[in-house]
Every structure is written in C-alpha cells, then in structure tokens.
Amino acid sequence: MDDSWKDWVHITKLDPDKVIGNDAVAEIATSGTDALMLSGTLNVTRENMQELLAQVKEYDLPIVVEPAGPEAVILNEVDGLFVPSVLNTSDIRWMVGKHQWWVKHTRVDWSKVVPEAYIVLNPASSVGKVTGARCDISAADVAAYAEVADQYFSFPVVYIEYSGTYGDPAVVAAAAEAVSDARLFYGGGINNAEKAAEMARYADTIVVGNAVYDDGVSALKATVKAVH
C-alpha cells in the first residue's frame, strides 16, 4: 500500500471473533479514527474475517487486515495487510515459519504488505500464550529488540503489544528512543483519553481494540479526541 498509513495516529482494531452491531460500526467509522484494523488471535478464519469486512467496507475509511496466520489472510477489498513477526519468542513459527508457508502456498501481492515487528509483553494475553512470547523482559531488552527491528531488519513498524492490559509508559519510551526509521505502534489497555494521550507521547500510533467491546464507542471517541 502507499505510505499514507505512516500518518495514522489512531487505529481501531476490530476482532472477527467478537460480535459488533452495525450501529456501533457506523459510529466507529465516523469517530475520527484513522483506520480500521481487522485482527484477532483466537478463532479467526477467512470466513469470519470476510463477514467483518462486509460490515465495515462501505465506509470511507482505510481498512487493513492483520492476520493471525496464513488461513486468515484476505487481500480483496482491503487497503493493506499488516503482517506481524513476534521477535521475543523462541518459537520460530511466529517470526518467520508461518510466513514462509504462506509465501510457498500463495501468490502474494507484496504491494499491499506492511511487515510488523511485534514485541509482546502481556504473558496472560492470548497472543502471548499462543506465540510463547517471553514477556518478563526489561525496558532495555525491549529497546534492543526495537533497535534490531528498526536498524537491522528494517521493519517499517515496531509494535509494542500489551494486548488487553495497560503497559508501562517507561518501556514504550525506551522503545521510542531506540527507533529512528520505523513507526512505533502501541496497543493494550487504552480505554480513556488519559491513557491515549500518555502513550501517544511516545508512540507514533496508538491502537485501540478491547475498549470498543468492553467500554463502548464513547470510550473510543475519547481516545480519538485525545490524540488528534
């Protein structure tokens, strides 16, 4: 996709495994969020990804897919594909293995692909458990992973993922100090304006997901207002 995504400061993440009404989708799409990311860890299939896409595609808002695995990849009618590689895991499948399988069995439209270097920091989260991420690491460790992703592997996105819980701003700040070229994304536990503003001090882009389902669209709108 083109580089317009680098200007996004707020992304709303919607989970294909969760139910959301059409009225809520309409409010989200007009909330001022910069893009919708269709993404989940558990029970994500091509079918429920397509169902969610059908709900959101009528709105004039960039839509990207962040697949949990090759089986959840869809490219038609979306603007981009943000593909994560988890750096802080010893299970190579989540860094490059599933990606190799995907490329081997699929004709990839690389013009739509944006690679993400994920650093997963919540051991209780689904993504932490599924990927076997080593989450008990220091801010210096996180910063080193971020610098390797940025300077050695040239990932365009470094994503600090606390998934469902609010993270340590000092850790995000350390990652921000280490990154010079990549865009720094932060996701996890942002459900009000104060948390959104705090993490936006360090991250280029905040990602809000669970708040939509747990706290409602009004909470999402507060986070949008805080960063725009």
C-alpha positions in Angstrom: 0.0 0.0 0.0 1.1 3.6 -0.3 2.8 5.5 2.6 -0.4 7.2 3.8 -0.5 4.8 6.7 2.5 6.5 8.2 0.3 9.5 9.0 -2.1 7.5 11.1 -2.0 8.3 14.8 -5.1 6.3 15.8 -6.2 2.8 14.6 -9.3 0.9 15.8 -8.8 -2.8 15.9 -11.9 -5.0 15.4 -11.8 -8.7 16.2 -13.5 -11.1 13.8 -14.2 -13.5 16.7 -16.3 -10.8 18.5 -19.8 -9.6 17.7 -20.4 -5.9 17.0 -23.6 -4.3 15.8 -23.9 -2.3 12.6 -24.9 0.8 14.5 -21.7 0.6 16.5 -19.7 0.1 13.3 -21.2 3.2 11.9 -20.2 5.2 15.0 -16.7 3.8 14.9 -16.2 4.6 11.2 -17.2 8.2 11.8 -15.4 8.6 15.1 -12.3 10.2 13.6 -10.1 7.1 13.9 -7.6 7.0 11.0 -8.1 3.4 10.0 -9.7 0.1 10.9 -7.6 -3.0 11.5 -9.3 -6.4 11.3 -7.3 -8.6 13.7 -7.6 -11.3 16.3 -5.7 -14.2 17.8 -8.3 -16.9 18.6 -10.8 -18.5 16.3 -10.0 -16.2 13.3 -10.9 -17.7 10.0 -11.1 -16.4 6.4 -14.9 -16.7 6.8 -15.4 -14.5 9.9 -12.8 -12.1 8.6 -14.9 -11.7 5.4 -18.0 -11.3 7.5 -16.4 -8.4 9.5 -15.1 -6.9 6.3 -18.6 -6.9 4.8 -19.8 -4.9 7.8 -17.1 -2.2 7.6 -16.2 -1.8 3.9 -19.0 0.6 2.9 -17.4 3.4 4.9 -14.8 5.8 3.6 -12.0 4.7 5.9 -8.8 2.7 5.2 -9.2 -1.0 6.1 -6.3 -3.3 6.8 -6.1 -6.9 7.8 -3.6 -8.1 10.4 -3.8 -11.9 10.1 -3.2 -14.3 13.0 -1.9 -16.8 10.4 -2.0 -17.6 6.7 -5.5 -19.0 7.0 -6.8 -15.5 7.9 -5.2 -13.6 5.1 -7.6 -11.8 2.8 -6.5 -9.1 0.2 -9.5 -8.4 -1.8 -11.4 -5.1 -0.9 -8.8 -4.1 1.8 -6.1 -1.4 1.6 -3.3 -3.3 3.2 -2.0 -6.4 5.0 -0.1 -5.7 8.2 1.8 -8.9 8.9 3.3 -9.5 12.4 6.5 -11.2 13.3 7.0 -11.8 17.0 10.6 -11.0 18.0 10.6 -12.1 21.6 9.7 -15.7 21.1 11.8 -18.8 20.7 9.1 -20.4 18.5 10.4 -19.6 15.0 6.9 -20.2 13.5 5.8 -16.8 14.8 8.8 -15.0 13.5 9.2 -16.5 10.0 7.8 -20.0 9.8 4.1 -19.2 9.1 5.3 -16.5 6.7 7.4 -19.0 4.7 4.5 -21.4 4.5 2.2 -18.5 3.3 4.6 -17.4 0.6 5.2 -21.0 -0.5 1.5 -21.7 -1.0 0.2 -18.3 -2.1 0.8 -15.7 -4.7 1.5 -12.7 -2.5 0.6 -9.2 -3.6 3.6 -7.5 -1.9 2.4 -4.1 -2.8 -0.2 -4.4 0.0 2.1 -5.9 2.7 3.4 -3.9 5.7 5.7 -6.1 8.0 5.4 -5.5 11.7 7.9 -6.4 14.4 5.9 -7.4 17.4 7.2 -7.2 20.9 4.5 -9.0 23.1 4.6 -8.0 26.8 1.5 -9.5 28.4 2.0 -13.2 29.3 -1.7 -13.6 30.2 -2.9 -12.5 26.8 -4.0 -14.8 24.0 -1.2 -13.7 21.7 1.4 -14.1 24.5 0.3 -17.6 25.2 -0.2 -18.7 21.6 3.2 -17.4 20.5 5.1 -18.4 23.6 6.4 -14.8 23.9 9.0 -14.2 26.7 7.3 -11.2 28.4 9.4 -10.9 31.6 12.0 -8.7 29.9 13.3 -5.3 30.8 12.9 -1.9 29.1 16.5 -2.3 27.9 15.6 -5.6 26.3 12.6 -4.1 24.6 14.7 -1.2 23.4 17.2 -3.6 22.0 14.6 -5.6 20.1 13.1 -2.4 18.8 16.5 -1.2 17.5 17.3 -4.6 15.9 13.9 -4.5 14.2 14.4 -0.9 13.0 18.1 -0.8 12.1 19.0 -4.4 11.2 15.8 -5.9 9.8 14.3 -2.6 8.5 10.8 -3.3 9.7 8.6 -0.3 8.9 6.5 -0.9 12.1 7.7 -1.8 15.6 4.6 -2.8 17.6 4.7 -2.8 21.4 1.8 -5.1 22.3 0.4 -5.4 25.8 -2.8 -6.9 24.5 -5.7 -6.3 26.9 -3.7 -4.6 29.7 -2.3 -1.1 30.0 1.5 -1.2 29.6 4.4 0.6 31.2 5.0 4.0 29.6 8.7 3.8 30.5 9.0 0.7 28.3 7.3 2.4 25.4 9.5 5.5 25.9 12.6 3.2 25.8 11.4 1.7 22.5 10.7 5.2 21.1 14.3 6.2 22.0 15.7 3.2 20.2 13.7 3.6 16.9 14.6 6.1 14.3 13.1 4.9 11.0 10.2 2.6 11.9 6.9 3.8 13.0 6.2 2.8 16.7 2.8 1.4 17.3 1.4 0.8 20.8 -1.6 -1.4 21.7 -3.0 -2.5 25.0 -5.5 -1.3 27.6 -6.2 2.2 26.2 -9.8 2.8 27.2 -9.8 6.5 28.0 -8.4 9.9 27.0 -5.7 10.0 29.6 -4.2 6.7 28.7 -4.4 7.5 25.0 -2.6 10.8 25.5 0.1 9.3 27.7 1.0 6.6 25.2 0.8 9.0 22.3 3.6 10.9 23.9 6.0 8.1 22.9 4.2 6.0 20.2 3.6 7.3 16.7 0.3 5.4 16.5 -2.0 4.0 19.2 -4.2 1.0 18.6 -7.5 0.7 20.5 -9.3 -2.6 20.4 -10.9 -4.1 23.5 -12.3 -0.7 24.7 -14.7 -0.8 21.8 -16.3 -4.0 23.1 -15.8 -3.5 26.9 -16.4 0.2 27.3 -18.3 1.2 24.2 -17.9 3.6 21.3 -17.9 6.7 23.6 -14.6 5.4 25.1 -13.2 5.0 21.7 -14.2 8.5 20.7 -12.5 9.9 23.8 -9.2 8.2 22.7 -9.5 9.6 19.2 -10.1 13.1 20.6 -7.1 12.8 22.9 -4.6 12.1 20.1 -6.0 14.3 17.2 
